[in-house]
Amino acid sequence: MQETMDMTAWTSLLLGLYTLMSGIGALRRPMIWREVIEETNRSPALQQTAAIVEMLAGTAIYLANPWVPADVLSCIVKAIGGLMILEALMLAGFNDIYSNFFMRNLNHMHRGWAMFAIAQGLALSVAASFRFH
């Protein structure tokens, strides 16, 4: 009998590991997220590249994961994909407004955002690990 792959578990694990490492990187190099936003602001080509990459990743996550109300993790992962799509649209159309909003928040809450990313990454990774046989 052929087993099917649990796309929600794999998506949650890989997204969780990326988010975890991104948060750790931000704690190790406190100015890195600020530099990324500033660099993106200076380059319209980079703005559009970031937007299309996030749109593709968000779309893949959204479409690969079902919405099953009894499965909380699948709903969370699908919602993350949807939020990524919305963020990509904001980056494509309103990068100046959107990045200025984040710059104000990063100035005052850098450690908080990094710790949130670490907590989110751990939660997604641990939730995924319970789904693997």
Residue pairs with C-beta under 8 A, 6 or more apart in sequence:
6 131
6 132
7 64
7 65
8 65
8 66
8 71
8 73
8 74
8 77
8 128
8 131
9 73
9 128
9 131
9 132
10 128
11 61
11 64
11 65
11 77
11 128
12 73
12 76
12 77
12 124
12 125
12 127
12 128
12 131
13 124
13 125
13 128
13 129
15 61
15 77
15 80
15 124
16 120
16 121
16 122
16 123
16 124
16 125
16 126
16 127
16 128
17 121
17 125
18 121
19 117
19 118
19 120
19 121
19 124
20 117
20 118
20 121
20 122
20 125
21 121
22 117
22 121
23 114
23 115
23 116
23 117
23 118
23 119
23 120
23 121
24 114
24 118
25 32
26 32
26 33
26 110
26 113
26 114
26 117
27 111
27 114
27 115
27 118
30 110
30 111
33 106
33 110
33 113
33 114
34 103
34 106
34 107
34 110
37 99
37 102
37 103
37 106
38 103
39 46
40 46
40 47
40 50
40 95
40 99
41 47
41 95
41 96
41 99
47 91
47 92
47 95
48 92
50 91
51 88
51 89
51 91
51 92
51 95
52 88
52 92
54 84
54 85
54 87
54 88
54 91
55 84
55 85
55 88
55 89
55 92
57 84
58 81
58 82
58 83
58 84
58 85
58 87
58 88
59 81
59 85
60 81
61 77
61 78
61 80
61 81
61 84
62 78
62 81
62 82
62 84
62 85
63 81
64 81
65 74
65 77
65 78
65 81
66 74
66 78
67 74
67 75
67 78
68 74
68 75
69 75
73 127
73 128
73 131
76 124
76 127
77 124
87 98
90 98
91 98
105 113
106 113
